[in-house]
């Protein structure tokens, strides 16, 4: 049986399907980001960046799926906590992808207008008090009294093509999200490859 591994390479070019998928999604992130940097059409740039963001989420989901399938020494939720510390804009990437694919869809900014958009759902439940949810451009503000509560399902706030990150309380561009992801994901993927199949 032939050996398909390149002896001069540091790693086998035919890794496990899950590792290969993670690597491929990472290459797509870099590919779409590079194309976006050379695109002269603002709408085209936006669409390429969104495509790159989808593959950034693809990297995360494939790694989390390995944990869910028992291929790693951690549960999906434990790994999610770990990845959230490793990968910048972790929750924001997930929210943008969900909104684009399942809720309203994202459209390129129109230079003729200034547009701020907020998408929920957000449920306010007032009980022996009040539940108040405001969305100024500085970010969502929440207030509850009594036994009232507010239930958010990954709401997304955007303004002229930038997206509000709850953790840092700032707006960030798709370009910056992908740039930071590409830098940080190298360590995450290497760690994943080392740990895959090392379950006890």
ABEGO torsion letter per residue (X at the ends): XBBABBAABABBABBBAAAAAAAAAAAAAAAAAAAAAABABAAAAAAAAAAAAAAAAAAAAAAAAAAAAGABABBAAAAAAAAAAABBGAAAAAAAAAAAAABAEBBBBBAABBBBBBBOBBBBBBBGEBBBBBBBAAEBBBBBBEABBBBBBGBBBBBGGBBBBAAAGBBBBAAAAAAAAAAAAAAAAAAAAAABGABX
